[in-house]
Protein backbone atom coordinates (compact mmCIF):
# COMPACT_ATOMS: atom_id res chain seq x y z
CA UNK A 1 0.00 0.00 0.00
CA UNK A 2 1.12 3.36 -0.84
CA UNK A 3 0.75 5.62 2.17
CA UNK A 4 0.98 8.77 0.09
CA UNK A 5 -2.38 8.22 -1.66
CA UNK A 6 -4.22 7.53 1.58
CA UNK A 7 -6.73 10.31 2.28
CA UNK A 8 -8.79 10.69 5.39
CA UNK A 9 -12.27 11.99 4.82
CA UNK A 10 -13.97 13.49 7.82
CA UNK A 11 -17.68 13.21 8.19
CA UNK A 12 -19.81 15.47 10.35
CA UNK A 13 -21.75 18.70 10.30
CA UNK A 14 -20.38 22.14 9.95
CA UNK A 15 -21.40 24.88 12.32
CA UNK A 16 -23.42 26.54 9.52
CA UNK A 17 -25.43 23.35 8.92
CA UNK A 18 -26.22 23.01 12.63
CA UNK A 19 -27.32 26.65 12.83
CA UNK A 20 -29.59 26.27 9.78
CA UNK A 21 -31.25 23.19 11.30
CA UNK A 22 -31.70 25.02 14.63
CA UNK A 23 -33.26 27.97 12.79
CA UNK A 24 -35.71 25.70 10.98
CA UNK A 25 -36.68 23.94 14.23
CA UNK A 26 -37.19 27.31 15.92
CA UNK A 27 -39.45 28.52 13.12
CA UNK A 28 -41.57 25.35 13.24
CA UNK A 29 -41.96 25.58 17.02
CA UNK A 30 -42.91 29.27 16.89
CA UNK A 31 -45.49 28.61 14.16
CA UNK A 32 -47.00 25.77 16.18
CA UNK A 33 -47.18 28.05 19.23
CA UNK A 34 -48.97 30.75 17.23
CA UNK A 35 -51.50 28.24 15.90
CA UNK A 36 -52.21 26.83 19.36
CA UNK A 37 -52.52 30.22 21.07
CA UNK A 38 -54.60 31.62 18.21
CA UNK A 39 -57.17 28.87 18.68
CA UNK A 40 -57.30 29.29 22.46
CA UNK A 41 -60.27 31.65 22.25
CA UNK A 42 -62.06 29.33 19.83
CA UNK A 43 -61.54 26.40 22.21
CA UNK A 44 -62.90 28.50 25.09
CA UNK A 45 -66.03 29.30 23.07
CA UNK A 46 -66.43 25.66 22.08
CA UNK A 47 -66.07 24.55 25.71
CA UNK A 48 -68.66 27.07 26.90
CA UNK A 49 -71.06 26.01 24.11
CA UNK A 50 -70.66 22.32 24.92
CA UNK A 51 -71.10 23.03 28.63
CA UNK A 52 -74.38 24.89 28.01
CA UNK A 53 -75.51 22.09 25.67
CA UNK A 54 -74.80 19.44 28.32
CA UNK A 55 -76.62 21.42 31.03
CA UNK A 56 -79.67 21.97 28.82
CA UNK A 57 -79.76 18.29 27.83
CA UNK A 58 -79.51 17.27 31.49
CA UNK A 59 -82.30 19.72 32.29
CA UNK A 60 -84.49 18.17 29.61
CA UNK A 61 -83.81 14.68 30.98
CA UNK A 62 -84.40 15.83 34.57
CA UNK A 63 -87.81 17.25 33.63
CA UNK A 64 -88.82 13.84 32.27
CA UNK A 65 -87.22 11.88 35.12
CA UNK A 66 -88.74 14.00 37.91
CA UNK A 67 -92.02 14.49 36.00
CA UNK A 68 -91.84 18.27 36.43
CA UNK A 69 -91.86 21.35 34.23
CA UNK A 70 -88.56 23.27 34.29
CA UNK A 71 -88.20 26.83 33.08
CA UNK A 72 -84.98 28.53 31.99
CA UNK A 73 -84.50 32.31 32.05
CA UNK A 74 -81.58 33.67 30.05
CA UNK A 75 -80.17 37.18 29.99
CA UNK A 76 -76.88 38.87 29.14
CA UNK A 77 -75.31 37.85 32.44
CA UNK A 78 -76.28 34.18 32.63
CA UNK A 79 -79.13 31.76 33.10
CA UNK A 80 -81.21 30.27 35.87
CA UNK A 81 -83.57 27.34 36.29
CA UNK A 82 -86.83 26.96 38.23
CA UNK A 83 -89.46 24.25 38.49
CA UNK A 84 -93.16 25.00 38.30
CA UNK A 85 -95.12 24.20 41.44
CA UNK A 86 -98.46 23.50 39.80
CA UNK A 87 -100.42 23.50 43.07
CA UNK A 88 -99.28 26.99 44.11
CA UNK A 89 -98.66 28.21 40.55
CA UNK A 90 -95.22 29.60 41.33
CA UNK A 91 -91.64 28.98 40.25
CA UNK A 92 -89.33 27.35 42.79
CA UNK A 93 -85.59 26.79 42.96
CA UNK A 94 -84.34 23.30 42.22
CA UNK A 95 -82.07 21.34 44.60
CA UNK A 96 -79.93 19.77 41.85
CA UNK A 97 -76.44 21.24 41.72
CA UNK A 98 -76.28 21.34 37.92
CA UNK A 99 -79.45 23.46 37.90
CA UNK A 100 -78.00 26.32 39.92
CA UNK A 101 -77.88 29.86 38.58
CA UNK A 102 -74.86 30.37 36.33
CA UNK A 103 -73.11 33.37 34.85
CA UNK A 104 -71.50 33.74 31.46
CA UNK A 105 -67.81 34.65 31.07
CA UNK A 106 -67.22 38.35 30.38
CA UNK A 107 -65.95 37.68 26.84
CA UNK A 108 -69.10 35.78 25.79
CA UNK A 109 -71.98 37.31 23.89
CA UNK A 110 -75.21 35.36 23.67
CA UNK A 111 -77.84 36.06 21.06
CA UNK A 112 -81.10 34.56 22.17
CA UNK A 113 -83.20 36.01 19.36
CA UNK A 114 -86.96 36.12 19.86
CA UNK A 115 -86.63 35.05 23.49
CA UNK A 116 -85.34 38.55 24.31
CA UNK A 117 -88.41 40.45 23.12
CA UNK A 118 -90.87 38.29 25.02
CA UNK A 119 -88.95 38.56 28.27
CA UNK A 120 -88.44 42.32 28.05
CA UNK A 121 -92.14 42.93 27.47
CA UNK A 122 -93.05 40.96 30.57
CA UNK A 123 -90.26 42.54 32.56
CA UNK A 124 -91.43 46.08 31.75
CA UNK A 125 -94.84 45.38 33.28
CA UNK A 126 -93.31 44.62 36.68
CA UNK A 127 -92.90 47.55 39.04
CA UNK A 128 -90.25 46.05 41.32
CA UNK A 129 -87.95 43.06 40.90
CA UNK A 130 -89.32 41.04 38.00
CA UNK A 131 -90.81 37.67 38.76
CA UNK A 132 -89.15 34.63 37.23
CA UNK A 133 -90.41 34.44 33.68
CA UNK A 134 -88.94 31.49 31.73
CA UNK A 135 -88.07 31.84 28.08
CA UNK A 136 -87.46 28.12 27.56
CA UNK A 137 -89.62 25.40 29.05
CA UNK A 138 -88.60 21.77 29.40
CA UNK A 139 -91.75 19.70 29.86
CA UNK A 140 -92.19 16.40 31.65
CA UNK A 141 -93.26 14.91 28.31
CA UNK A 142 -89.74 15.43 26.92
CA UNK A 143 -90.74 18.35 24.74
CA UNK A 144 -89.43 21.88 25.03
CA UNK A 145 -90.17 25.26 23.61
CA UNK A 146 -88.34 25.80 20.31
CA UNK A 147 -85.28 28.02 20.63
CA UNK A 148 -82.01 29.06 19.07
CA UNK A 149 -79.11 30.39 21.15
CA UNK A 150 -75.98 31.71 19.44
CA UNK A 151 -72.74 31.99 21.42
CA UNK A 152 -69.94 34.20 20.12
CA UNK A 153 -67.22 36.62 21.20
CA UNK A 154 -68.14 40.17 22.18
CA UNK A 155 -65.44 41.69 19.99
CA UNK A 156 -67.35 40.78 16.83
CA UNK A 157 -65.59 37.62 15.66
CA UNK A 158 -67.70 35.68 13.14
CA UNK A 159 -66.78 32.42 14.87
CA UNK A 160 -69.90 31.19 16.68
CA UNK A 161 -71.77 28.15 17.94
CA UNK A 162 -75.55 27.71 18.02
CA UNK A 163 -77.75 25.58 20.23
CA UNK A 164 -81.07 24.80 18.59
CA UNK A 165 -84.20 22.85 19.36
CA UNK A 166 -87.42 22.50 17.42
CA UNK A 167 -89.12 21.46 20.65
CA UNK A 168 -89.54 17.82 19.70
CA UNK A 169 -86.18 16.33 18.69
CA UNK A 170 -83.81 17.38 21.45
CA UNK A 171 -81.08 20.00 21.36
CA UNK A 172 -78.38 20.14 18.72
CA UNK A 173 -75.09 21.99 18.61
CA UNK A 174 -74.37 23.70 15.30
CA UNK A 175 -70.62 24.17 14.99
CA UNK A 176 -68.88 26.84 12.91
CA UNK A 177 -67.97 25.92 9.37
CA UNK A 178 -64.38 24.85 8.76
CA UNK A 179 -63.91 27.43 5.99
CA UNK A 180 -61.19 29.27 7.88
C-alpha positions in Angstrom: 0.0 0.0 0.0 1.1 3.4 -0.8 0.7 5.6 2.2 1.0 8.8 0.1 -2.4 8.2 -1.7 -4.2 7.5 1.6 -6.7 10.3 2.3 -8.8 10.7 5.4 -12.3 12.0 4.8 -14.0 13.5 7.8 -17.7 13.2 8.2 -19.8 15.5 10.3 -21.7 18.7 10.3 -20.4 22.1 10.0 -21.4 24.9 12.3 -23.4 26.5 9.5 -25.4 23.4 8.9 -26.2 23.0 12.6 -27.3 26.7 12.8 -29.6 26.3 9.8 -31.2 23.2 11.3 -31.7 25.0 14.6 -33.3 28.0 12.8 -35.7 25.7 11.0 -36.7 23.9 14.2 -37.2 27.3 15.9 -39.4 28.5 13.1 -41.6 25.3 13.2 -42.0 25.6 17.0 -42.9 29.3 16.9 -45.5 28.6 14.2 -47.0 25.8 16.2 -47.2 28.0 19.2 -49.0 30.7 17.2 -51.5 28.2 15.9 -52.2 26.8 19.4 -52.5 30.2 21.1 -54.6 31.6 18.2 -57.2 28.9 18.7 -57.3 29.3 22.5 -60.3 31.6 22.2 -62.1 29.3 19.8 -61.5 26.4 22.2 -62.9 28.5 25.1 -66.0 29.3 23.1 -66.4 25.7 22.1 -66.1 24.5 25.7 -68.7 27.1 26.9 -71.1 26.0 24.1 -70.7 22.3 24.9 -71.1 23.0 28.6 -74.4 24.9 28.0 -75.5 22.1 25.7 -74.8 19.4 28.3 -76.6 21.4 31.0 -79.7 22.0 28.8 -79.8 18.3 27.8 -79.5 17.3 31.5 -82.3 19.7 32.3 -84.5 18.2 29.6 -83.8 14.7 31.0 -84.4 15.8 34.6 -87.8 17.2 33.6 -88.8 13.8 32.3 -87.2 11.9 35.1 -88.7 14.0 37.9 -92.0 14.5 36.0 -91.8 18.3 36.4 -91.9 21.3 34.2 -88.6 23.3 34.3 -88.2 26.8 33.1 -85.0 28.5 32.0 -84.5 32.3 32.1 -81.6 33.7 30.1 -80.2 37.2 30.0 -76.9 38.9 29.1 -75.3 37.9 32.4 -76.3 34.2 32.6 -79.1 31.8 33.1 -81.2 30.3 35.9 -83.6 27.3 36.3 -86.8 27.0 38.2 -89.5 24.3 38.5 -93.2 25.0 38.3 -95.1 24.2 41.4 -98.5 23.5 39.8 -100.4 23.5 43.1 -99.3 27.0 44.1 -98.7 28.2 40.6 -95.2 29.6 41.3 -91.6 29.0 40.2 -89.3 27.3 42.8 -85.6 26.8 43.0 -84.3 23.3 42.2 -82.1 21.3 44.6 -79.9 19.8 41.8 -76.4 21.2 41.7 -76.3 21.3 37.9 -79.5 23.5 37.9 -78.0 26.3 39.9 -77.9 29.9 38.6 -74.9 30.4 36.3 -73.1 33.4 34.8 -71.5 33.7 31.5 -67.8 34.6 31.1 -67.2 38.3 30.4 -66.0 37.7 26.8 -69.1 35.8 25.8 -72.0 37.3 23.9 -75.2 35.4 23.7 -77.8 36.1 21.1 -81.1 34.6 22.2 -83.2 36.0 19.4 -87.0 36.1 19.9 -86.6 35.1 23.5 -85.3 38.6 24.3 -88.4 40.5 23.1 -90.9 38.3 25.0 -89.0 38.6 28.3 -88.4 42.3 28.1 -92.1 42.9 27.5 -93.1 41.0 30.6 -90.3 42.5 32.6 -91.4 46.1 31.8 -94.8 45.4 33.3 -93.3 44.6 36.7 -92.9 47.5 39.0 -90.2 46.0 41.3 -87.9 43.1 40.9 -89.3 41.0 38.0 -90.8 37.7 38.8 -89.2 34.6 37.2 -90.4 34.4 33.7 -88.9 31.5 31.7 -88.1 31.8 28.1 -87.5 28.1 27.6 -89.6 25.4 29.0 -88.6 21.8 29.4 -91.7 19.7 29.9 -92.2 16.4 31.7 -93.3 14.9 28.3 -89.7 15.4 26.9 -90.7 18.4 24.7 -89.4 21.9 25.0 -90.2 25.3 23.6 -88.3 25.8 20.3 -85.3 28.0 20.6 -82.0 29.1 19.1 -79.1 30.4 21.1 -76.0 31.7 19.4 -72.7 32.0 21.4 -69.9 34.2 20.1 -67.2 36.6 21.2 -68.1 40.2 22.2 -65.4 41.7 20.0 -67.3 40.8 16.8 -65.6 37.6 15.7 -67.7 35.7 13.1 -66.8 32.4 14.9 -69.9 31.2 16.7 -71.8 28.2 17.9 -75.5 27.7 18.0 -77.8 25.6 20.2 -81.1 24.8 18.6 -84.2 22.9 19.4 -87.4 22.5 17.4 -89.1 21.5 20.6 -89.5 17.8 19.7 -86.2 16.3 18.7 -83.8 17.4 21.5 -81.1 20.0 21.4 -78.4 20.1 18.7 -75.1 22.0 18.6 -74.4 23.7 15.3 -70.6 24.2 15.0 -68.9 26.8 12.9 -68.0 25.9 9.4 -64.4 24.9 8.8 -63.9 27.4 6.0 -61.2 29.3 7.9 
